[in-house]
Amino acid sequence: MSGCVPTAQQQRADFMEPPPMSRTIAASGVKSVSAKGWPSQQWWKAFRSPELDRIMEKSLIDNQNLRKAADTLKEAESAVDIASSRLTPYVETDLSYKQNRYAERGVAAGLNPKVGGLEKSAAFLNPISAKWELDFWGRNRALLDAAIGDALAQAGELEQTRLLLTTSVARAYLRGYVLAEQLKLAKELTSLRRELRQLFETRYATGIEPLDFVQIARSNEEAAVRREASLVAALSIQENALARLMGEGPDVARGLFEGKKQVAPVQPGLPQRLPIELLAHRPDLMAALRRAEAWADRIHAAKALFLPSMDISVSAGLEASVTSSQFAKLGGYLFNPGAMVYSVTPGLHLPIFQGGKLTGNLEMQRADYDQAVDTYNETLLTAAQQVADALANLKRFKSEYESQSRFVQARRAEADLARIRLSNGLRDRREYVQEYADMLDALYIQRGLEGDKLVAAVDLFQALGGGFDAGPQAYEPKPAPETDPITPVVDAVQSLGGG
């Protein structure tokens, strides 16, 4: 009997409100735009790269992870059809034939010796056989709502997969674009370092320079060669990543970044109603909420199991049986008014003692609901953190890029002065080559910061939901399963030892 004792009621997990972000947004220096300032569904077009648009279109069609997510959504939608069938009567038509022989010394022969060894043929035709469970307590409706919640959550996860795909494609392309630009500079730097090494070796051979300068020049040349090789490998990795994201083999992206490419700088704005409207624009947050709603409906279904249920079965048809020697008469007997049979069976089911199964099932649904709510809260905090991190990185890389741009300008001015001194015969070529190489080194770093700035913009687009806007609004009520009208009745049943 102790298995039926109801467990102590615990407070259900509470949904967290959107965390404040006003100070974080103010510190980022990013200006807020209008209420419609959320990213568009094709946010990557802001980079104004036809090549990126082409790759993105191919990835959205052929990416395998996106296809798997779409297949999972189809499965969840099929589960909705199964759950909805519980709300309607089951109607079937049965037609069967039976041939049997009674044993000469069997049970039937013991009751009636005349049937011993007799062979019988029987036919059954039931045009209507129906069963309907009356959903007094809304259990089947709750299970349907739970299936719908799962399907909506899976739709959100499909959108989340799409968002992760598009941002991964954009990051890989932008990094590849920057690496290709850096590789051009690295090749030119390698040539300059080789020229410097040759100049120092010539001057050493003539006794003008010591061996130390030659060794330094050789070391700088080897470092330039290693950097060039590293960039080639890194660029190949980005090409391989893009090929996989497009659903193709590595060869399809080989040489993708050859030739002149152009990417526009992007400075995303911030919507005014941040973070209040994150729920409507973050697919992962919407999916987490729908999961919690589905578990709340399953709590209602688990509570309904404590209460009486009623169903009704109706069948009507024809039945006939003859001995094997009269088989020709079977059809005439079957299609005869006297062969009609029917049954109407209402059923009432009342759980009295289940050994704690119903209580355990209810507490399991409650625990799953609490986990779903905690997952929602964690997703909300993660969403706010991702926005804050993207803003911080955007501010950092923008500041570093601008500072490095000024440094490049200063290096370019020094290289121009060295070129003028060379043309006037005031200095030899070593100074100009060294100054020009230093300027290219500074430009190499600037290119890297440009890539970091572009990727930070992609991070912010992702943190803002990437154009998704089909989620629920923040003011919509959250599930509250313990305010269910049947809860007091279930509590009373449990207090009497039911369950």
VEXTOR-39287 format. One record per residue (C-alpha): residue number from 1; residue in three letters; chain; x negated, y, z. Coordinates in Angstrom, 2 decimals. Each point is the difference from the previous one (the first is absolute). Example, Ala and Ser with C-alpha at 12.3 -4.5 7.8 and 13.67 -1.06 7.14 Angstrom:
! VEXTOR-39287
R;i;aa;ch;px;py;pz
R;1;ALA;A;-12.30;-4.50;7.80
R;2;SER;A;-1.37;3.44;-0.66
***
This chain:
! VEXTOR-39287
R;i;aa;ch;px;py;pz
R;1;MET;A;0.00;0.00;0.00
R;2;SER;A;-2.93;2.36;0.55
R;3;GLY;A;-0.48;0.05;-3.77
R;4;CYS;A;3.29;1.88;-0.36
R;5;VAL;A;-0.82;2.74;2.49
R;6;PRO;A;-0.21;3.29;-1.98
R;7;THR;A;-3.37;1.65;-0.09
R;8;ALA;A;-0.45;3.42;1.53
R;9;GLN;A;1.02;2.81;-2.34
R;10;GLN;A;-2.96;2.01;-1.17
R;11;GLN;A;-0.12;3.42;-1.57
R;12;ARG;A;-0.26;-0.23;-3.75
R;13;ALA;A;-2.90;1.70;-1.75
R;14;ASP;A;0.69;3.64;-0.90
R;15;PHE;A;-0.65;1.67;-3.33
R;16;MET;A;-2.66;2.69;0.12
R;17;GLU;A;0.70;3.50;-1.24
R;18;PRO;A;-2.33;1.50;-2.66
R;19;PRO;A;-3.13;1.21;1.83
R;20;PRO;A;-0.82;3.73;-0.07
R;21;MET;A;-2.56;1.04;-2.63
R;22;SER;A;0.23;3.79;-0.13
R;23;ARG;A;-3.47;0.60;1.48
R;24;THR;A;-1.57;-2.63;-2.26
R;25;ILE;A;1.58;1.53;-3.10
R;26;ALA;A;-1.02;3.50;1.02
R;27;ALA;A;-3.61;-1.08;0.55
R;28;SER;A;-0.16;-1.65;-3.43
R;29;GLY;A;0.40;3.26;-1.85
R;30;VAL;A;2.26;-1.68;-2.58
R;31;LYS;A;2.94;2.20;-0.86
R;32;SER;A;3.55;-1.28;0.33
R;33;VAL;A;2.14;0.15;-3.09
R;34;SER;A;3.76;-0.16;-0.48
R;35;ALA;A;2.22;-2.72;1.41
R;36;LYS;A;-0.42;-1.77;-3.36
R;37;GLY;A;-3.76;-0.09;0.42
R;38;TRP;A;-0.21;-3.77;0.36
R;39;PRO;A;-2.01;-1.78;-2.70
R;40;SER;A;1.76;-0.98;-3.21
R;41;GLN;A;0.35;-3.65;-0.97
R;42;GLN;A;-2.76;0.47;-2.58
R;43;TRP;A;-2.27;2.00;2.28
R;44;TRP;A;-3.15;-1.21;-1.81
R;45;LYS;A;0.89;2.18;-3.02
R;46;ALA;A;-1.21;2.98;2.08
R;47;PHE;A;-3.57;-1.10;-0.88
R;48;ARG;A;0.83;0.57;-3.69
R;49;SER;A;-1.89;-3.05;-1.22
R;50;PRO;A;1.58;-1.88;-2.94
R;51;GLU;A;-2.34;-2.93;0.69
R;52;LEU;A;1.21;-0.25;3.60
R;53;ASP;A;3.63;0.19;-1.19
R;54;ARG;A;-0.59;-2.89;-2.41
R;55;ILE;A;-1.65;-2.18;2.65
R;56;MET;A;2.76;0.78;2.49
R;57;GLU;A;2.73;-0.96;-2.48
R;58;LYS;A;-1.73;-3.30;-0.76
R;59;SER;A;-0.48;-0.78;3.70
R;60;LEU;A;3.66;0.64;0.86
R;61;ILE;A;1.01;-2.57;-2.61
R;62;ASP;A;-2.55;-2.79;0.36
R;63;ASN;A;-1.37;0.16;3.57
R;64;GLN;A;0.51;-3.39;1.65
R;65;ASN;A;0.52;1.26;3.56
R;66;LEU;A;2.77;2.31;-1.19
R;67;ARG;A;1.62;-2.87;-1.85
R;68;LYS;A;-0.12;-2.20;3.09
R;69;ALA;A;1.63;2.74;2.07
R;70;ALA;A;2.74;0.32;-2.62
R;71;ASP;A;0.56;-3.78;0.12
R;72;THR;A;0.27;0.15;3.79
R;73;LEU;A;2.64;2.72;-0.34
R;74;LYS;A;2.00;-2.22;-2.36
R;75;GLU;A;-0.14;-2.75;2.63
R;76;ALA;A;1.26;2.40;2.69
R;77;GLU;A;2.85;1.15;-2.26
R;78;SER;A;0.96;-3.63;-0.59
R;79;ALA;A;0.16;-0.50;3.77
R;80;VAL;A;2.60;2.80;0.10
R;81;ASP;A;2.20;-2.00;-2.41
R;82;ILE;A;-0.33;-3.07;2.23
R;83;ALA;A;0.88;1.98;3.13
R;84;SER;A;3.01;1.66;-1.64
R;85;SER;A;1.44;-3.42;-0.90
R;86;ARG;A;0.72;-0.60;3.69
R;87;LEU;A;2.72;2.65;-0.11
R;88;THR;A;2.03;-1.78;-2.68
R;89;PRO;A;1.73;-3.40;-0.03
R;90;TYR;A;-1.84;-2.96;-1.48
R;91;VAL;A;2.14;-1.56;-2.75
R;92;GLU;A;-0.94;-3.28;-1.66
R;93;THR;A;1.52;-2.60;-2.31
R;94;ASP;A;-0.75;-3.67;0.64
R;95;LEU;A;0.49;-2.97;-2.30
R;96;SER;A;-1.32;-3.37;1.11
R;97;TYR;A;0.43;-3.71;-0.69
R;98;LYS;A;-0.71;-2.83;2.40
R;99;GLN;A;-0.35;-3.76;-0.62
R;100;ASN;A;-0.43;-2.29;2.98
R;101;ARG;A;0.39;-3.63;1.11
R;102;TYR;A;1.06;-1.11;3.47
R;103;ALA;A;-2.10;-2.73;1.62
R;104;GLU;A;1.78;-3.30;0.49
R;105;ARG;A;-0.96;-0.05;3.66
R;106;GLY;A;-0.47;3.70;0.57
R;107;VAL;A;1.73;2.41;2.35
R;108;ALA;A;2.81;0.78;-2.45
R;109;ALA;A;0.60;-3.76;-0.55
R;110;GLY;A;0.10;-0.52;3.74
R;111;LEU;A;2.85;2.48;0.29
R;112;ASN;A;1.76;-1.18;-3.17
R;113;PRO;A;-1.16;-3.37;-1.41
R;114;LYS;A;1.77;0.73;-3.31
R;115;VAL;A;-2.53;2.66;-0.98
R;116;GLY;A;-3.01;-2.32;0.43
R;117;GLY;A;-1.90;-0.16;-3.29
R;118;LEU;A;2.38;2.51;-1.61
R;119;GLU;A;-1.41;2.61;-2.42
R;120;LYS;A;1.55;3.47;0.02
R;121;SER;A;-0.23;2.99;-2.36
R;122;ALA;A;0.81;3.50;1.30
R;123;ALA;A;0.08;3.45;-1.60
R;124;PHE;A;0.13;3.41;1.68
R;125;LEU;A;0.78;3.37;-1.64
R;126;ASN;A;-0.05;3.13;2.15
R;127;PRO;A;0.52;3.11;-2.16
R;128;ILE;A;-0.18;2.23;3.07
R;129;SER;A;-2.29;-0.43;2.96
R;130;ALA;A;-0.60;3.23;1.94
R;131;LYS;A;-1.60;1.00;3.29
R;132;TRP;A;-0.10;3.45;1.51
R;133;GLU;A;-1.68;1.16;3.19
R;134;LEU;A;1.95;2.88;1.57
R;135;ASP;A;-2.60;2.60;0.95
R;136;PHE;A;1.71;1.36;3.12
R;137;TRP;A;-3.15;1.32;1.67
R;138;GLY;A;-1.82;1.22;-3.08
R;139;ARG;A;-2.75;-2.63;0.11
R;140;ASN;A;0.01;-0.70;-3.72
R;141;ARG;A;0.24;3.71;-0.77
R;142;ALA;A;-3.01;0.59;2.26
R;143;LEU;A;-1.97;-2.71;-1.80
R;144;LEU;A;0.90;1.63;-3.33
R;145;ASP;A;-1.12;3.40;1.30
R;146;ALA;A;-3.24;-1.59;1.20
R;147;ALA;A;-0.62;-1.46;-3.46
R;148;ILE;A;0.72;3.39;-1.57
R;149;GLY;A;-2.44;1.58;2.47
R;150;ASP;A;-2.66;-2.52;-0.97
R;151;ALA;A;0.60;0.75;-3.69
R;152;LEU;A;-0.28;3.74;0.62
R;153;ALA;A;-3.17;-0.57;2.01
R;154;GLN;A;-1.42;-2.08;-2.83
R;155;ALA;A;0.89;2.78;-2.45
R;156;GLY;A;-1.99;2.35;2.22
R;157;GLU;A;-2.91;-2.42;0.03
R;158;LEU;A;0.16;-0.19;-3.80
R;159;GLU;A;-0.28;3.79;-0.11
R;160;GLN;A;-2.85;-0.18;2.50
R;161;THR;A;-1.79;-2.50;-2.25
R;162;ARG;A;0.56;2.35;-2.93
R;163;LEU;A;-1.42;2.90;2.03
R;164;LEU;A;-3.07;-1.99;1.01
R;165;LEU;A;-0.49;-1.06;-3.61
R;166;THR;A;0.22;3.50;-1.46
R;167;THR;A;-2.29;1.50;2.64
R;168;SER;A;-2.51;-2.84;-0.44
R;169;VAL;A;-0.03;0.57;-3.76
R;170;ALA;A;-0.46;3.75;0.47
R;171;ARG;A;-2.83;-0.46;2.51
R;172;ALA;A;-1.81;-2.52;-2.20
R;173;TYR;A;0.35;2.19;-3.08
R;174;LEU;A;-1.09;3.22;1.73
R;175;ARG;A;-2.96;-1.72;1.64
R;176;GLY;A;-0.96;-1.51;-3.34
R;177;TYR;A;0.33;3.41;-1.65
R;178;VAL;A;-2.30;1.60;2.58
R;179;LEU;A;-2.48;-2.89;-0.14
R;180;ALA;A;-0.17;0.34;-3.80
R;181;GLU;A;-0.74;3.73;0.36
R;182;GLN;A;-2.64;-0.73;2.63
R;183;LEU;A;-1.52;-2.69;-2.22
R;184;LYS;A;-0.53;2.57;-2.76
R;185;LEU;A;-1.84;2.23;2.47
R;186;ALA;A;-1.95;-2.97;1.39
R;187;LYS;A;-1.25;-0.97;-3.47
R;188;GLU;A;-1.15;3.55;-0.61
R;189;LEU;A;-1.66;0.09;3.41
R;190;THR;A;-1.81;-3.25;-0.70
R;191;SER;A;-1.36;1.51;-3.22
R;192;LEU;A;-1.16;3.13;1.87
R;193;ARG;A;-1.63;-2.04;2.78
R;194;ARG;A;-1.81;-2.05;-2.63
R;195;GLU;A;-1.24;3.15;-1.68
R;196;LEU;A;-1.22;1.38;3.33
R;197;ARG;A;-1.82;-3.23;0.75
R;198;GLN;A;-1.71;0.15;-3.39
R;199;LEU;A;-1.02;3.63;0.54
R;200;PHE;A;-1.54;-0.79;3.39
R;201;GLU;A;-1.79;-3.06;-1.35
R;202;THR;A;-1.51;2.12;-2.81
R;203;ARG;A;-1.11;2.68;2.46
R;204;TYR;A;-1.44;-2.67;2.31
R;205;ALA;A;-1.89;-1.57;-2.89
R;206;THR;A;-1.56;3.39;-0.76
R;207;GLY;A;-0.83;0.55;3.64
R;208;ILE;A;2.42;2.90;0.52
R;209;GLU;A;2.43;-1.72;2.43
R;210;PRO;A;-0.66;-2.40;2.87
R;211;LEU;A;1.35;-3.56;-0.01
R;212;ASP;A;2.54;0.88;2.73
R;213;PHE;A;2.13;2.02;-2.44
R;214;VAL;A;-0.08;-2.85;-2.49
R;215;GLN;A;1.26;-2.48;2.62
R;216;ILE;A;2.80;2.37;1.00
R;217;ALA;A;1.03;0.40;-3.64
R;218;ARG;A;-0.01;-3.77;-0.50
R;219;SER;A;2.11;-0.50;3.13
R;220;ASN;A;2.52;2.61;-1.17
R;221;GLU;A;0.23;-1.69;-3.38
R;222;GLU;A;0.66;-3.42;1.56
R;223;ALA;A;2.68;1.52;2.26
R;224;ALA;A;1.67;1.50;-3.08
R;225;VAL;A;-0.11;-3.37;-1.80
R;226;ARG;A;1.55;-1.78;3.01
R;227;ARG;A;2.75;2.64;0.26
R;228;GLU;A;0.82;-0.41;-3.68
R;229;ALA;A;0.24;-3.78;0.37
R;230;SER;A;2.21;0.38;3.08
R;231;LEU;A;2.34;2.31;-1.88
R;232;VAL;A;0.28;-2.44;-2.90
R;233;ALA;A;1.01;-2.77;2.40
R;234;ALA;A;2.46;2.23;1.91
R;235;LEU;A;1.60;1.13;-3.28
R;236;SER;A;0.37;-3.62;-1.09
R;237;ILE;A;1.73;-0.83;3.29
R;238;GLN;A;2.57;2.78;-0.56
R;239;GLU;A;0.60;-1.24;-3.55
R;240;ASN;A;0.56;-3.54;1.32
R;241;ALA;A;2.43;1.32;2.62
R;242;LEU;A;1.99;1.88;-2.63
R;243;ALA;A;0.15;-3.09;-2.22
R;244;ARG;A;1.38;-2.08;2.87
R;245;LEU;A;2.56;2.67;0.91
R;246;MET;A;1.13;0.03;-3.65
R;247;GLY;A;0.49;-3.75;0.15
R;248;GLU;A;-2.83;-0.72;-2.44
R;249;GLY;A;-3.48;-1.52;-0.02
R;250;PRO;A;-3.18;2.07;0.52
R;251;ASP;A;-0.69;0.47;-3.72
R;252;VAL;A;3.03;2.23;-0.54
R;253;ALA;A;-1.53;2.85;2.05
R;254;ARG;A;-3.60;-0.37;-1.16
R;255;GLY;A;-1.29;3.35;-1.25
R;256;LEU;A;3.16;1.74;1.19
R;257;PHE;A;-1.85;3.14;1.12
R;258;GLU;A;-2.20;0.43;-3.02
R;259;GLY;A;0.41;3.27;-1.86
R;260;LYS;A;1.29;3.29;1.30
R;261;LYS;A;2.70;-0.20;2.67
R;262;GLN;A;1.85;2.80;1.74
R;263;VAL;A;1.83;0.07;3.32
R;264;ALA;A;1.71;3.11;1.37
R;265;PRO;A;-0.59;0.98;3.65
R;266;VAL;A;3.13;-0.47;2.14
R;267;GLN;A;0.97;1.78;3.21
R;268;PRO;A;3.23;-1.62;1.32
R;269;GLY;A;2.33;2.14;2.07
R;270;LEU;A;1.97;-0.99;3.06
R;271;PRO;A;3.79;-0.21;0.29
R;272;GLN;A;1.52;2.32;2.56
R;273;ARG;A;1.93;-2.73;1.85
R;274;LEU;A;-2.98;-2.11;0.99
R;275;PRO;A;0.03;-2.41;1.86
R;276;ILE;A;3.80;-0.01;0.50
R;277;GLU;A;0.70;-1.31;-3.51
R;278;LEU;A;-2.78;-2.61;-0.05
R;279;LEU;A;2.62;-2.74;0.45
R;280;ALA;A;1.67;0.90;-3.29
R;281;HIS;A;-3.29;0.16;-1.91
R;282;ARG;A;-2.13;-2.82;1.43
R;283;PRO;A;1.02;-3.42;-1.38
R;284;ASP;A;-1.82;-1.90;2.75
R;285;LEU;A;1.85;2.00;2.66
R;286;MET;A;3.34;-0.59;-1.69
R;287;ALA;A;-0.74;-3.73;-0.25
R;288;ALA;A;-0.85;-0.17;3.72
R;289;LEU;A;3.30;1.70;0.90
R;290;ARG;A;2.03;-2.34;-2.20
R;291;ARG;A;-1.70;-2.99;1.63
R;292;ALA;A;1.01;1.29;3.42
R;293;GLU;A;3.59;0.50;-1.19
R;294;ALA;A;0.07;-3.57;-1.30
R;295;TRP;A;-1.13;-1.38;3.37
R;296;ALA;A;2.64;2.12;1.75
R;297;ASP;A;2.65;-1.69;-2.17
R;298;ARG;A;-1.45;-3.40;0.90
R;299;ILE;A;0.39;0.87;3.69
R;300;HIS;A;3.73;0.52;-0.66
R;301;ALA;A;0.18;-3.34;-1.83
R;302;ALA;A;-1.74;-1.73;2.94
R;303;LYS;A;2.47;1.55;2.45
R;304;ALA;A;2.96;-1.17;-2.10
R;305;LEU;A;-1.11;-3.61;0.49
R;306;PHE;A;1.05;0.28;3.67
R;307;LEU;A;3.64;0.66;-1.02
R;308;PRO;A;2.65;-2.30;-1.47
R;309;SER;A;0.00;-0.52;-3.74
R;310;MET;A;2.83;-1.16;-2.22
R;311;ASP;A;0.12;-1.49;-3.45
R;312;ILE;A;2.64;-1.57;-2.19
R;313;SER;A;-0.33;-2.77;-2.58
R;314;VAL;A;2.60;-0.72;-2.68
R;315;SER;A;-0.04;-2.82;-2.52
R;316;ALA;A;2.62;-1.34;-2.39
R;317;GLY;A;-0.19;-2.65;-2.70
R;318;LEU;A;0.89;-3.47;-1.21
R;319;GLU;A;-1.07;-3.41;1.21
R;320;ALA;A;0.69;-3.53;-1.30
R;321;SER;A;-1.37;-3.49;0.63
R;322;VAL;A;0.60;-3.37;-1.73
R;323;THR;A;-1.56;-3.44;0.00
R;324;SER;A;-2.45;-0.75;-2.78
R;325;SER;A;2.59;-2.19;-1.76
R;326;GLN;A;2.31;3.02;-0.32
R;327;PHE;A;-2.62;2.52;-1.20
R;328;ALA;A;2.14;1.07;-2.99
R;329;LYS;A;2.63;1.32;2.40
R;330;LEU;A;-2.48;2.26;1.84
R;331;GLY;A;0.63;3.03;-2.25
R;332;GLY;A;3.74;-0.31;0.27
R;333;TYR;A;-0.17;-0.20;3.78
R;334;LEU;A;-2.43;2.96;0.21
R;335;PHE;A;2.02;2.44;-2.11
R;336;ASN;A;3.22;-0.56;1.85
R;337;PRO;A;1.84;2.30;2.43
R;338;GLY;A;-0.28;-2.66;2.63
R;339;ALA;A;-3.81;0.12;-0.16
R;340;MET;A;-0.19;3.56;1.32
R;341;VAL;A;-1.96;0.53;3.21
R;342;TYR;A;-0.90;3.19;1.87
R;343;SER;A;-1.47;1.09;3.27
R;344;VAL;A;-0.20;3.29;1.90
R;345;THR;A;-2.56;0.04;2.80
R;346;PRO;A;-0.40;3.08;2.16
R;347;GLY;A;-2.98;-0.24;2.35
R;348;LEU;A;-0.88;1.88;3.16
R;349;HIS;A;-3.55;-0.33;1.33
R;350;LEU;A;-0.93;1.23;3.44
R;351;PRO;A;-3.60;-0.39;1.25
R;352;ILE;A;0.00;-0.99;3.67
R;353;PHE;A;-3.38;-1.48;0.78
R;354;GLN;A;-2.92;0.16;-2.43
R;355;GLY;A;-2.90;-0.60;2.34
R;356;GLY;A;-1.26;3.58;-0.33
R;357;LYS;A;-0.22;-0.13;-3.82
R;358;LEU;A;2.25;3.01;-0.59
R;359;THR;A;-1.72;2.11;2.65
R;360;GLY;A;-3.41;-0.91;-1.36
R;361;ASN;A;1.09;0.86;-3.53
R;362;LEU;A;1.34;3.38;1.13
R;363;GLU;A;-3.18;0.88;1.88
R;364;MET;A;-2.08;-1.04;-2.99
R;365;GLN;A;1.98;2.39;-2.25
R;366;ARG;A;-0.43;2.76;2.58
R;367;ALA;A;-3.75;-0.57;0.13
R;368;ASP;A;-0.23;0.13;-3.80
R;369;TYR;A;2.00;3.24;0.02
R;370;ASP;A;-2.33;1.54;2.58
R;371;GLN;A;-3.00;-1.00;-2.12
R;372;ALA;A;1.63;1.56;-3.07
R;373;VAL;A;0.60;3.27;1.86
R;374;ASP;A;-3.58;0.02;1.30
R;375;THR;A;-1.20;-0.62;-3.57
R;376;TYR;A;2.06;2.98;-1.17
R;377;ASN;A;-1.51;2.20;2.71
R;378;GLU;A;-3.52;-1.13;-0.88
R;379;THR;A;0.68;0.63;-3.70
R;380;LEU;A;1.27;3.49;0.83
R;381;LEU;A;-3.15;0.80;1.98
R;382;THR;A;-2.16;-1.44;-2.78
R;383;ALA;A;1.81;2.15;-2.56
R;384;ALA;A;-0.61;3.14;2.04
R;385;GLN;A;-3.65;-0.98;0.51
R;386;GLN;A;-0.49;-0.59;-3.73
R;387;VAL;A;1.40;3.44;-0.79
R;388;ALA;A;-2.27;1.58;2.62
R;389;ASP;A;-3.08;-1.93;-1.22
R;390;ALA;A;0.71;0.92;-3.63
R;391;LEU;A;0.33;3.67;0.95
R;392;ALA;A;-3.23;-0.08;1.99
R;393;ASN;A;-1.93;-1.69;-2.83
R;394;LEU;A;1.47;2.36;-2.59
R;395;LYS;A;-1.13;3.01;2.03
R;396;ARG;A;-3.43;-1.49;0.64
R;397;PHE;A;-0.79;-0.99;-3.58
R;398;LYS;A;1.37;3.24;-1.39
R;399;SER;A;-2.28;1.99;2.32
R;400;GLU;A;-3.03;-2.22;-0.75
R;401;TYR;A;0.66;0.17;-3.75
R;402;GLU;A;0.20;3.79;0.02
R;403;SER;A;-3.20;0.24;2.06
R;404;GLN;A;-1.80;-2.42;-2.33
R;405;SER;A;1.23;1.97;-3.02
R;406;ARG;A;-1.67;3.11;1.38
R;407;PHE;A;-3.15;-2.03;0.62
R;408;VAL;A;0.05;-1.24;-3.61
R;409;GLN;A;0.30;3.57;-1.22
R;410;ALA;A;-3.05;0.96;2.06
R;411;ARG;A;-1.97;-2.98;-1.35
R;412;ARG;A;1.04;0.84;-3.56
R;413;ALA;A;-1.24;3.59;0.51
R;414;GLU;A;-3.36;-1.32;1.26
R;415;ALA;A;-0.26;-2.31;-3.04
R;416;ASP;A;0.76;2.91;-2.30
R;417;LEU;A;-2.76;2.08;1.65
R;418;ALA;A;-2.44;-2.91;-0.39
R;419;ARG;A;0.91;-0.27;-3.68
R;420;ILE;A;-0.64;3.72;-0.45
R;421;ARG;A;-3.38;-0.26;1.72
R;422;LEU;A;-0.83;-2.97;-2.21
R;423;SER;A;0.90;1.88;-3.17
R;424;ASN;A;-2.11;2.99;1.16
R;425;GLY;A;-2.97;-2.24;0.73
R;426;LEU;A;0.04;0.78;3.76
R;427;ARG;A;0.53;-3.66;1.05
R;428;ASP;A;-0.51;-3.41;-1.54
R;429;ARG;A;2.73;-2.49;-0.90
R;430;ARG;A;-0.22;-1.84;3.32
R;431;GLU;A;1.75;2.76;1.90
R;432;TYR;A;2.85;0.26;-2.50
R;433;VAL;A;0.54;-3.78;-0.13
R;434;GLN;A;-0.03;-0.21;3.80
R;435;GLU;A;2.45;2.89;0.40
R;436;TYR;A;2.28;-1.42;-2.68
R;437;ALA;A;-0.10;-3.44;1.66
R;438;ASP;A;0.89;1.55;3.37
R;439;MET;A;2.93;1.76;-1.65
R;440;LEU;A;1.21;-3.32;-1.47
R;441;ASP;A;-0.33;-1.62;3.45
R;442;ALA;A;2.24;2.73;1.44
R;443;LEU;A;2.45;-0.44;-2.89
R;444;TYR;A;-0.01;-3.78;0.62
R;445;ILE;A;1.09;0.58;3.60
R;446;GLN;A;2.64;2.47;-1.16
R;447;ARG;A;1.47;-2.64;-2.31
R;448;GLY;A;0.23;-2.42;2.91
R;449;LEU;A;1.84;2.59;2.11
R;450;GLU;A;2.31;0.65;-2.94
R;451;GLY;A;0.91;-3.68;0.04
R;452;ASP;A;0.57;0.08;3.76
R;453;LYS;A;2.31;2.99;-0.46
R;454;LEU;A;1.98;-1.73;-2.75
R;455;VAL;A;0.37;-3.19;2.07
R;456;ALA;A;1.10;2.06;3.04
R;457;ALA;A;2.78;1.44;-2.17
R;458;VAL;A;1.08;-3.56;-0.88
R;459;ASP;A;-0.02;-0.86;3.71
R;460;LEU;A;2.36;2.90;0.70
R;461;PHE;A;2.30;-1.02;-2.85
R;462;GLN;A;0.14;-3.49;1.54
R;463;ALA;A;0.55;1.30;3.53
R;464;LEU;A;2.96;2.05;-1.27
R;465;GLY;A;1.62;-3.07;-1.57
R;466;GLY;A;-1.10;0.32;-3.62
R;467;GLY;A;3.33;1.31;-1.29
R;468;PHE;A;2.27;-2.45;1.84
R;469;ASP;A;3.21;1.72;1.18
R;470;ALA;A;2.59;-2.77;0.41
R;471;GLY;A;-0.44;-0.53;3.73
R;472;PRO;A;2.53;0.93;2.71
R;473;GLN;A;0.07;3.46;1.45
R;474;ALA;A;-1.35;0.67;3.48
R;475;TYR;A;3.43;1.02;1.35
R;476;GLU;A;1.63;-3.34;-0.91
R;477;PRO;A;0.81;-2.07;3.13
R;478;LYS;A;-2.40;-2.75;0.99
R;479;PRO;A;1.28;-3.47;0.97
R;480;ALA;A;1.06;-0.54;3.61
R;481;PRO;A;0.82;-3.72;0.33
R;482;GLU;A;0.80;0.07;3.72
R;483;THR;A;2.92;2.41;-0.57
R;484;ASP;A;1.77;-2.71;-1.99
R;485;PRO;A;3.71;-0.29;1.06
R;486;ILE;A;-0.29;-3.74;0.64
R;487;THR;A;-3.00;0.43;2.33
R;488;PRO;A;2.09;0.24;3.22
R;489;VAL;A;1.92;-3.15;-0.97
R;490;VAL;A;-3.20;-1.91;-0.70
R;491;ASP;A;-1.50;1.20;3.29
R;492;ALA;A;3.10;-1.28;1.81
R;493;VAL;A;-0.25;-3.38;-1.74
R;494;GLN;A;-3.65;-0.26;0.96
R;495;SER;A;0.75;0.90;3.61
R;496;LEU;A;2.42;-2.93;0.13
R;497;GLY;A;-2.70;-2.40;-1.14
R;498;GLY;A;0.81;-0.07;-3.71
R;499;GLY;A;-2.84;-0.33;-2.46
***
